[in-house]
Amino acid sequence: MLTATRTTTMLPVEDPERAGRFYADMLGLKPITTTEDGTRIFALGQGDALGLRPAEKGAQSRQTAISFEVPDLEGEIAELEGKGVRFEDYDLPDFKTTGHIAVMGNERAAWFTDTEGNILCLHELLDSEA
């Protein structure tokens, strides 16, 4: 039953208006509505949605909160950087990015944060036959 439902991913944001501008202007998501409690809802692909729920500072996760699958990782990075999004780079013993991109098994990924400190990811699946 749940496999046939649409989902709404909820992210905690300290300032819904500021976060809403980031998701609309920088990421290009389409606003749908604002609920009575101030949650701003945005359309995602496949009928899913993203809710930016008012929350106190520090409610954001230290882990990736949402990952957007894209067909052209470099193209998406370039487009978002052109809008002012800053991507993270990592150089850890077991994890390293090159040009903002980490290769992990059959996918490549890059991370950035929203205005509220939520960690977001772009990922591209690699052709397993290559």
DSSP file (Angstrom, degrees, kcal/mol; ACC not computed):
  #  RESIDUE AA STRUCTURE BP1 BP2  ACC     N-H-->O    O-->H-N    N-H-->O    O-->H-N    TCO  KAPPA ALPHA  PHI   PSI    X-CA   Y-CA   Z-CA
    1    1 A M    >         0   0    0      0, 0.0     3,-1.6     0, 0.0     4,-0.1   0.000 360.0 360.0 360.0 -50.1    0.0    0.0    0.0
    2    2 A L  G >   +     0   0    0      1,-0.3     3,-1.4     2,-0.2     0, 0.0   0.760 360.0  68.6 -66.8 -22.1    2.6    2.6    1.0
    3    3 A T  G 3  S+     0   0    0      1,-0.3    -1,-0.3     3,-0.0     0, 0.0   0.671  99.6  50.3 -69.7 -14.0    4.6    1.8   -2.2
    4    4 A A  G <  S+     0   0    0     -3,-1.6    -1,-0.3     2,-0.1     2,-0.2   0.257  94.6  97.0-105.4  11.0    1.8    3.4   -4.2
    5    5 A T  S <  S-     0   0    0     -3,-1.4     2,-0.3    -4,-0.1    43,-0.0  -0.601  72.8-118.2-100.0 160.4    1.5    6.6   -2.3
    6    6 A R        -     0   0    0     -2,-0.2     2,-0.3    41,-0.1    42,-0.1  -0.672  33.6-145.9 -86.3 151.2    3.0   10.1   -2.8
    7    7 A T        -     0   0    0     -2,-0.3    42,-2.5     2,-0.0     2,-0.5  -0.866  12.7-153.8-120.7 155.4    5.3   11.3   -0.2
    8    8 A T  E     -a   49   0A   0     -2,-0.3     2,-0.5    40,-0.2    42,-0.2  -0.981  14.6-149.1-124.5 117.2    6.2   14.7    1.4
    9    9 A T  E     -a   50   0A   0     40,-2.4    42,-3.4    -2,-0.5     2,-0.5  -0.741  14.7-148.9 -83.7 128.6    9.6   15.0    2.9
   10   10 A M  E     -a   51   0A   0     -2,-0.5    42,-0.2    40,-0.2    31,-0.0  -0.883  13.4-172.1-105.1 126.1    9.6   17.4    5.8
   11   11 A L  E     -a   52   0A   0     40,-3.2    42,-2.5    -2,-0.5     2,-0.4  -0.952  23.7-124.9-115.2 135.4   12.7   19.5    6.6
   12   12 A P  E     -a   53   0A   0      0, 0.0     2,-0.4     0, 0.0   106,-0.1  -0.633  32.7-178.7 -77.9 131.9   13.0   21.7    9.7
   13   13 A V  E     -a   54   0A   0     40,-2.8    42,-2.4    -2,-0.4    44,-0.1  -0.994  28.5-153.0-133.3 139.0   13.8   25.3    8.9
   14   14 A E  S    S+     0   0    0     -2,-0.4    -1,-0.1     1,-0.3    43,-0.1   0.880  96.3  29.9 -74.1 -39.0   14.3   28.2   11.3
   15   15 A D     >  -     0   0    0      1,-0.1     4,-2.8    41,-0.1     5,-0.3  -0.851  66.9-173.1-125.9  93.7   13.2   30.8    8.8
   16   16 A P  H  > S+     0   0    0      0, 0.0     4,-2.6     0, 0.0     5,-0.1   0.826  86.1  52.4 -58.1 -34.4   10.5   29.5    6.4
   17   17 A E  H  > S+     0   0    0      2,-0.2     4,-2.0     1,-0.2     5,-0.1   0.949 112.8  43.3 -67.8 -47.5   10.5   32.6    4.3
   18   18 A R  H  > S+     0   0    0      2,-0.2     4,-1.8     1,-0.2    -1,-0.2   0.933 117.5  46.6 -61.2 -47.2   14.3   32.6    3.8
   19   19 A A  H  X S+     0   0    0     -4,-2.8     4,-2.6     1,-0.2     5,-0.2   0.895 109.0  55.7 -63.4 -40.2   14.3   28.9    3.1
   20   20 A G  H  X S+     0   0    0     -4,-2.6     4,-2.2    -5,-0.3     5,-0.3   0.897 106.1  50.6 -59.9 -41.2   11.4   29.2    0.8
   21   21 A R  H  X>S+     0   0    0     -4,-2.0     4,-3.1     2,-0.2     5,-0.7   0.906 110.2  50.9 -63.2 -40.6   13.3   31.8   -1.3
   22   22 A F  I  X>S+     0   0    0     -4,-1.8     5,-1.7     1,-0.2     4,-1.6   0.948 113.0  43.9 -61.1 -49.4   16.3   29.4   -1.5
   23   23 A Y  I  <5S+     0   0    0     -4,-2.6     6,-2.7     3,-0.2    -1,-0.2   0.847 123.0  37.5 -68.6 -33.3   14.2   26.4   -2.6
   24   24 A A  I  X5S+     0   0    0     -4,-2.2     4,-0.5     4,-0.2    -2,-0.2   0.947 127.8  30.3 -80.3 -53.0   12.2   28.5   -5.2
   25   25 A D  I  <5S+     0   0    0     -4,-3.1    -3,-0.2    -5,-0.3    -2,-0.2   0.890 130.7  30.9 -79.2 -41.1   14.9   30.8   -6.5
   26   26 A M  I  <<S+     0   0    0     -4,-1.6    -3,-0.2    -5,-0.7    59,-0.1   0.896 132.0  29.5 -86.9 -43.1   18.1   28.8   -6.2
   27   27 A L  T  4<S-     0   0    0     -5,-1.7    -3,-0.2     2,-0.1    -4,-0.1   0.636  97.9-128.9 -94.8 -14.6   16.8   25.2   -6.7
   28   28 A G     <  +     0   0    0     -4,-0.5    -4,-0.2    -6,-0.3     2,-0.2   0.699  48.0 158.9  78.7  19.0   13.9   26.1   -8.9
   29   29 A L        -     0   0    0     -6,-2.7    -1,-0.2     1,-0.1    15,-0.1  -0.504  41.6-120.1 -77.3 147.4   11.2   24.2   -7.0
   30   30 A K  E     -B   43   0A   0     13,-0.6    13,-2.9    -2,-0.2     2,-0.1  -0.761  21.6-130.0 -91.4 121.2    7.6   25.2   -7.5
   31   31 A P  E     +B   42   0A   0      0, 0.0    11,-0.3     0, 0.0     3,-0.1  -0.461  26.3 178.0 -66.9 138.9    5.7   26.4   -4.4
   32   32 A I  E     -     0   0A   0      9,-3.4     2,-0.3     1,-0.4    10,-0.2   0.800  55.2 -38.4-104.6 -52.8    2.4   24.7   -3.9
   33   33 A T  E     -B   41   0A   0      8,-1.1     8,-3.2     6,-0.0     2,-0.4  -0.971  42.3-120.2-163.7 169.5    1.0   26.2   -0.7
   34   34 A T  E     -B   40   0A   0     -2,-0.3     6,-0.2     6,-0.2     5,-0.1  -0.999  33.5-139.2-122.5 126.8    1.7   27.3    2.8
   35   35 A T    >   -     0   0    0      4,-2.8     3,-2.0    -2,-0.4    -2,-0.0  -0.240  29.7 -96.4 -80.9 172.0   -0.1   25.5    5.6
   36   36 A E  T 3  S+     0   0    0      1,-0.3    -1,-0.1     2,-0.1    -2,-0.0   0.811 124.4  53.7 -58.4 -32.5   -1.7   27.0    8.7
   37   37 A D  T 3  S-     0   0    0      2,-0.1    -1,-0.3     1,-0.0    -2,-0.0   0.414 124.5-101.1 -85.4   4.4    1.4   26.2   10.8
   38   38 A G    <   +     0   0    0     -3,-2.0     2,-0.3     1,-0.3    -2,-0.1   0.459  69.9 150.8  93.0   2.6    3.7   28.0    8.3
   39   39 A T        -     0   0    0     14,-0.1    -4,-2.8    15,-0.1     2,-0.5  -0.539  37.8-144.6 -69.0 126.9    5.0   24.9    6.5
   40   40 A R  E     -BC  34  52A   0     12,-1.8    12,-2.9    -2,-0.3     2,-0.4  -0.840  12.4-153.6 -95.9 126.1    5.8   25.8    2.9
   41   41 A I  E     -BC  33  51A   0     -8,-3.2    -9,-3.4    -2,-0.5    -8,-1.1  -0.856  11.2-172.4-106.3 133.0    5.1   23.0    0.5
   42   42 A F  E     -BC  31  50A   0      8,-2.9     8,-2.5    -2,-0.4     2,-0.3  -0.939  25.8-113.2-123.7 145.3    7.0   22.6   -2.8
   43   43 A A  E     -BC  30  49A   0    -13,-2.9   -13,-0.6    -2,-0.3     2,-0.3  -0.566  31.7-173.6 -76.5 137.5    6.4   20.2   -5.7
   44   44 A L    >   -     0   0    0      4,-2.9     3,-0.8    -2,-0.3     6,-0.0  -0.727  37.4 -74.6-116.8 173.3    9.0   17.6   -6.4
   45   45 A G  G >  S+     0   0    0     -2,-0.3     3,-1.6     1,-0.2    -1,-0.2  -0.196 110.9  28.3 -64.9 160.6    9.1   15.2   -9.3
   46   46 A Q  G 3  S-     0   0    0      1,-0.3    -1,-0.2    -3,-0.1     3,-0.1   0.668 132.2 -65.3  64.3  20.0    6.8   12.1   -9.6
   47   47 A G  G <  S+     0   0    0     -3,-0.8    -1,-0.3     1,-0.3    -2,-0.2   0.428 101.6 129.7  85.9  -1.9    4.0   13.8   -7.5
   48   48 A D    <   -     0   0    0     -3,-1.6    -4,-2.9   -42,-0.1     2,-0.3  -0.303  41.3-151.3 -80.3 170.6    6.1   14.0   -4.3
   49   49 A A  E     -aC   8  43A   0    -42,-2.5   -40,-2.4    -6,-0.2     2,-0.4  -0.916  11.5-136.6-140.9 164.5    6.5   17.1   -2.3
   50   50 A L  E     -aC   9  42A   0     -8,-2.5    -8,-2.9    -2,-0.3     2,-0.5  -0.994  17.0-159.2-123.8 128.4    8.9   18.9    0.1
   51   51 A G  E     -aC  10  41A   0    -42,-3.4   -40,-3.2    -2,-0.4     2,-0.9  -0.935   7.8-154.8-110.5 129.3    7.7   20.6    3.2
   52   52 A L  E     -aC  11  40A   0    -12,-2.9   -12,-1.8    -2,-0.5   -42,-0.1  -0.869  22.7-164.1-101.4 100.8    9.7   23.3    4.9
   53   53 A R  E     -a   12   0A   0    -42,-2.5   -40,-2.8    -2,-0.9   -14,-0.1  -0.729  22.9-112.8 -94.6 126.5    8.4   23.1    8.5
   54   54 A P  E     +a   13   0A   0      0, 0.0     2,-0.3     0, 0.0   -40,-0.2  -0.336  51.8 156.7 -56.7 132.2    9.1   25.9   11.0
   55   55 A A        -     0   0    0    -42,-2.4     3,-0.1    -2,-0.0     5,-0.1  -0.969  43.6 -87.1-153.0 162.4   11.5   24.6   13.7
   56   56 A E    >   -     0   0    0     -2,-0.3     3,-1.8     1,-0.1     4,-0.2  -0.333  57.4 -83.7 -72.4 156.3   13.9   26.0   16.2
   57   57 A K  T 3  S+     0   0    0      1,-0.2    -1,-0.1     2,-0.1   -44,-0.0  -0.338 117.7  33.7 -56.6 137.2   17.6   26.6   15.3
   58   58 A G  T 3  S+     0   0    0     58,-0.3    -1,-0.2    -3,-0.1    -2,-0.1   0.353  82.7 108.5  95.9  -4.9   19.5   23.4   15.7
   59   59 A A    <   +     0   0    0     -3,-1.8    -2,-0.1     2,-0.1     2,-0.1   0.602  53.2 105.9 -78.5  -9.9   16.7   21.1   14.6
   60   60 A Q  S    S-     0   0    0     56,-0.2     2,-0.1    -4,-0.2    58,-0.1  -0.375  75.8-111.8 -73.1 149.2   18.4   20.3   11.3
   61   61 A S        -     0   0    0      2,-0.1    58,-0.4     1,-0.1     4,-0.1  -0.463   4.6-142.4 -79.5 149.8   20.1   17.0   10.8
   62   62 A R  S    S+     0   0    0     -2,-0.1     2,-0.2    56,-0.1    -1,-0.1   0.356  85.7  71.2 -88.2   3.2   23.9   16.6   10.6
   63   63 A Q  S    S-     0   0    0      1,-0.1    56,-0.6    56,-0.1     2,-0.2  -0.682 107.7 -70.2-112.6 167.9   23.2   13.9    7.9
   64   64 A T  E     -d  119   0B   0     -2,-0.2    56,-0.2     1,-0.2     3,-0.1  -0.433  44.7-170.5 -59.6 123.3   22.0   14.2    4.3
   65   65 A A  E     +     0   0B   0     54,-3.2     2,-0.3     1,-0.3    55,-0.2   0.824  67.1   1.6 -88.1 -35.5   18.3   15.2    4.6
   66   66 A I  E     -d  120   0B   0     53,-0.9    55,-1.9     2,-0.0     2,-0.4  -0.988  60.0-156.0-153.7 144.3   17.3   14.8    1.0
   67   67 A S  E     -d  121   0B   0     -2,-0.3     2,-0.6    53,-0.2    55,-0.2  -0.991   9.6-150.4-126.6 128.4   19.1   13.6   -2.2
   68   68 A F  E     -d  122   0B   0     53,-3.2    55,-2.5    -2,-0.4     2,-0.4  -0.859  14.3-138.3 -98.7 121.5   17.9   14.6   -5.7
   69   69 A E  E     -d  123   0B   0     -2,-0.6    55,-0.2    53,-0.2    53,-0.0  -0.676  28.6-179.1 -79.8 128.5   18.7   12.1   -8.4
   70   70 A V        -     0   0    0     53,-2.8    55,-0.3    -2,-0.4     3,-0.3  -0.927  32.9-140.5-128.5 151.5   19.9   13.9  -11.6
   71   71 A P  S    S+     0   0    0      0, 0.0     2,-0.4     0, 0.0    -1,-0.1   0.712  98.3  35.6 -83.1 -20.0   21.0   12.6  -15.0
   72   72 A D     >  -     0   0    0      1,-0.1     4,-2.4    51,-0.1     5,-0.2  -0.797  64.7-178.9-137.7  90.1   23.9   15.1  -15.4
   73   73 A L  H  > S+     0   0    0     -2,-0.4     4,-2.6    -3,-0.3     5,-0.2   0.917  84.0  47.4 -60.9 -48.5   25.7   15.8  -12.1
   74   74 A E  H  > S+     0   0    0      1,-0.2     4,-2.6     2,-0.2    -1,-0.2   0.902 112.4  51.0 -60.7 -40.6   28.3   18.2  -13.5
   75   75 A G  H  > S+     0   0    0      2,-0.2     4,-2.3     1,-0.2    -1,-0.2   0.908 111.6  46.6 -63.2 -42.6   25.6   20.1  -15.4
   76   76 A E  H  X S+     0   0    0     -4,-2.4     4,-2.7     2,-0.2     5,-0.2   0.905 112.0  51.0 -66.6 -41.6   23.4   20.4  -12.3
   77   77 A I  H  X S+     0   0    0     -4,-2.6     4,-2.9    -5,-0.2     5,-0.2   0.947 111.6  47.6 -59.9 -48.2   26.4   21.5  -10.2
   78   78 A A  H  X S+     0   0    0     -4,-2.6     4,-1.9     1,-0.2    -2,-0.2   0.908 112.7  48.9 -60.7 -42.8   27.3   24.2  -12.7
   79   79 A E  H  X S+     0   0    0     -4,-2.3     4,-0.7     2,-0.2    -1,-0.2   0.931 114.7  44.0 -63.5 -45.7   23.7   25.5  -13.0
   80   80 A L  H ><>S+     0   0    0     -4,-2.7     5,-2.5     1,-0.2     3,-0.8   0.888 111.5  52.9 -69.6 -38.0   23.3   25.7   -9.2
   81   81 A E  H ><5S+     0   0    0     -4,-2.9     3,-1.5     1,-0.2    -1,-0.2   0.879 103.4  59.2 -62.1 -35.7   26.7   27.3   -8.7
   82   82 A G  H 3<5S+     0   0    0     -4,-1.9    -1,-0.2     1,-0.3    -2,-0.2   0.742 105.6  49.0 -62.8 -23.1   25.7   29.9  -11.3
   83   83 A K  T <<5S-     0   0    0     -3,-0.8    -1,-0.3    -4,-0.7    -2,-0.2   0.423 130.4 -95.3 -94.9  -1.1   22.8   30.7   -8.9
   84   84 A G  T < 5S+     0   0    0     -3,-1.5     2,-0.3    -4,-0.3    -3,-0.2   0.480  72.5 147.9 103.4   3.3   25.1   31.0   -5.9
   85   85 A V      < -     0   0    0     -5,-2.5     2,-0.6   -59,-0.1    -1,-0.3  -0.557  37.3-145.8 -72.0 134.2   24.8   27.5   -4.4
   86   86 A R        -     0   0    0     -2,-0.3    27,-0.6    27,-0.3     2,-0.2  -0.907   9.1-148.4-106.6 122.3   28.1   26.5   -2.7
   87   87 A F  B     -E  112   0B   0     -2,-0.6    25,-0.2    25,-0.2     2,-0.2  -0.596  15.3-120.8 -89.3 149.7   29.0   22.9   -2.8
   88   88 A E        -     0   0    0     23,-3.0    23,-0.4    -2,-0.2     2,-0.4  -0.556  17.9-154.0 -87.0 150.8   31.0   21.1   -0.1
   89   89 A D        -     0   0    0     -2,-0.2     2,-0.4    21,-0.1     9,-0.0  -0.981   9.1-163.0-123.9 141.8   34.4   19.4   -0.6
   90   90 A Y        +     0   0    0     -2,-0.4     7,-2.7     2,-0.1     2,-0.2  -0.962  17.8 177.7-126.7 140.6   35.6   16.6    1.7
   91   91 A D  E     +H   96   0C   0     -2,-0.4     5,-0.2     5,-0.2    -2,-0.0  -0.638  30.6 145.3-140.3  78.6   39.1   15.2    2.1
   92   92 A L  E >   -H   95   0C   0      3,-3.3     3,-0.7    -2,-0.2    -2,-0.1  -0.689  62.8-101.9-111.5 163.9   38.8   12.5    4.8
   93   93 A P  T 3  S+     0   0    0      0, 0.0     3,-0.1     0, 0.0    -1,-0.1   0.877 121.6  23.4 -55.4 -39.7   40.6    9.2    5.1
   94   94 A D  T 3  S+     0   0    0      1,-0.2     2,-0.3    -3,-0.0    -3,-0.0   0.318 126.1  48.1-109.0   8.0   37.7    7.1    3.8
   95   95 A F  E <   +H   92   0C   0     -3,-0.7    -3,-3.3     2,-0.0     2,-0.4  -0.927  58.3 165.3-155.9 121.7   35.8    9.8    1.8
   96   96 A K  E     -H   91   0C   0     -2,-0.3     7,-0.4    -5,-0.2     2,-0.4  -0.999  19.3-150.8-141.9 141.0   37.1   12.4   -0.7
   97   97 A T        -     0   0    0     -7,-2.7     2,-0.4    -2,-0.4     5,-0.2  -0.852   3.9-162.7-106.2 147.9   35.5   14.7   -3.3
   98   98 A T  B >  S-I  101   0D   0      3,-2.7     3,-1.5    -2,-0.4    -2,-0.0  -0.991  85.3  -5.7-126.5 121.2   37.1   15.8   -6.5
   99   99 A G  T 3  S-     0   0    0     -2,-0.4    -1,-0.1     1,-0.3     3,-0.1   0.875 133.3 -57.7  60.3  36.4   35.5   18.8   -8.1
  100  100 A H  T 3  S+     0   0    0      1,-0.2     2,-0.4   -10,-0.1    11,-0.4   0.331 117.1 113.7  77.6  -3.3   32.8   18.5   -5.4
  101  101 A I  B <   -I   98   0D   0     -3,-1.5    -3,-2.7     9,-0.1     2,-0.4  -0.844  46.3-166.7-111.4 132.7   32.0   15.0   -6.5
  102  102 A A  E     -F  109   0B   0      7,-2.8     7,-2.4    -2,-0.4     2,-0.5  -0.919  15.3-141.8-109.6 140.7   32.5   11.7   -4.6
  103  103 A V  E     +F  108   0B   0     -7,-0.4     2,-0.4    -2,-0.4     5,-0.2  -0.905  23.1 174.9-102.4 126.5   32.3    8.3   -6.3
  104  104 A M  E >   -F  107   0B   0      3,-3.2     3,-1.3    -2,-0.5     2,-0.2  -0.880  57.0 -64.6-135.6 100.3   30.6    5.7   -4.2
  105  105 A G  T 3  S-     0   0    0     -2,-0.4    -1,-0.1     1,-0.2     0, 0.0  -0.403 120.9  -5.2  60.3-120.8   30.0    2.3   -5.8
  106  106 A N  T 3  S+     0   0    0     -2,-0.2    20,-3.4    -3,-0.1     2,-0.3   0.079 127.0  62.4 -97.6  24.9   27.5    2.8   -8.7
  107  107 A E  E <   -FG 104 125B   0     -3,-1.3    -3,-3.2    18,-0.3     2,-0.4  -0.985  60.8-147.9-144.8 159.4   26.8    6.5   -8.0
  108  108 A R  E     -FG 103 124B   0     16,-2.4    16,-2.7    -2,-0.3     2,-0.3  -0.938  25.6-177.2-120.1 146.2   28.4    9.9   -7.9
  109  109 A A  E     -FG 102 123B   0     -7,-2.4    -7,-2.8    -2,-0.4     2,-0.3  -0.980  18.5-165.9-147.9 156.3   27.3   12.6   -5.5
  110  110 A A  E     - G   0 122B   0     12,-2.2    12,-2.7    -2,-0.3     2,-0.3  -0.990  16.5-147.4-141.5 146.0   27.8   16.2   -4.4
  111  111 A W  E     + G   0 121B   0    -23,-0.4   -23,-3.0   -11,-0.4     2,-0.3  -0.854  20.5 160.4-121.3 150.4   26.6   17.9   -1.3
  112  112 A F  E     -EG  87 120B   0      8,-2.3     8,-3.5    -2,-0.3     2,-0.3  -0.940  29.6-121.1-151.8 168.6   25.5   21.5   -0.3
  113  113 A T  E     - G   0 119B   0    -27,-0.6   -27,-0.3    -2,-0.3     6,-0.2  -0.861  17.2-129.6-116.5 153.6   23.5   23.0    2.5
  114  114 A D    >   -     0   0    0      4,-2.0     3,-1.3    -2,-0.3   -95,-0.1  -0.252  45.7 -85.8 -84.3-176.5   20.3   25.1    2.4
  115  115 A T  T 3  S+     0   0    0      1,-0.3   -96,-0.1   -96,-0.1    -1,-0.1   0.656 128.6  52.2 -65.5 -15.4   20.0   28.5    4.2
  116  116 A E  T 3  S-     0   0    0      2,-0.1   -58,-0.3   -97,-0.1    -1,-0.3   0.457 120.6-100.9-102.4  -3.7   19.0   26.6    7.3
  117  117 A G  S <  S+     0   0    0     -3,-1.3     2,-0.2     1,-0.3    -2,-0.1   0.448  70.6 146.4  96.3   1.5   21.9   24.2    7.5
  118  118 A N        -     0   0    0   -106,-0.1    -4,-2.0   -58,-0.1     2,-0.5  -0.539  49.6-125.7 -69.1 135.9   20.0   21.1    6.1
  119  119 A I  E     -dG  64 113B   0    -56,-0.6   -54,-3.2   -58,-0.4   -53,-0.9  -0.750  31.5-173.7 -88.3 124.3   22.5   19.0    4.1
  120  120 A L  E     -dG  66 112B   0     -8,-3.5    -8,-2.3    -2,-0.5     2,-0.4  -0.829   4.3-158.1-117.7 155.4   21.2   18.3    0.6
  121  121 A C  E     -dG  67 111B   0    -55,-1.9   -53,-3.2    -2,-0.3     2,-0.4  -0.970  13.8-155.1-135.8 146.3   22.7   16.0   -2.1
  122  122 A L  E     -dG  68 110B   0    -12,-2.7   -12,-2.2    -2,-0.4     2,-0.4  -0.975  25.6-177.0-110.5 135.1   22.7   15.6   -5.8
  123  123 A H  E     -dG  69 109B   0    -55,-2.5   -53,-2.8    -2,-0.4     2,-0.4  -0.989  16.4-161.8-137.0 150.1   23.4   12.1   -7.0
  124  124 A E  E     - G   0 108B   0    -16,-2.7   -16,-2.4    -2,-0.4     2,-0.3  -0.994  19.5-133.3-128.1 127.0   23.8   10.4  -10.4
  125  125 A L  E     - G   0 107B   0     -2,-0.4   -18,-0.3   -55,-0.3     2,-0.2  -0.630  23.4-133.2 -80.3 137.2   23.5    6.7  -10.9
  126  126 A L        -     0   0    0    -20,-3.4     2,-0.5    -2,-0.3    -1,-0.0  -0.609  26.7 -99.2 -89.7 150.6   26.3    5.2  -13.0
  127  127 A D    >   -     0   0    0     -2,-0.2     3,-1.5     1,-0.2    -1,-0.1  -0.561  29.3-153.0 -67.5 116.8   25.6    2.8  -15.9
  128  128 A S  T 3  S+     0   0    0     -2,-0.5    -1,-0.2     1,-0.3    -2,-0.0   0.643  91.6  58.8 -70.3 -13.1   26.4   -0.6  -14.3
  129  129 A E  T 3         0   0    0      1,-0.2    -1,-0.3    -3,-0.0    -2,-0.1   0.528 360.0 360.0 -91.7  -5.8   27.3   -2.0  -17.7
  130  130 A A    <         0   0    0     -3,-1.5    -1,-0.2     0, 0.0    -2,-0.1   0.486 360.0 360.0 -75.1 360.0   30.1    0.5  -18.4
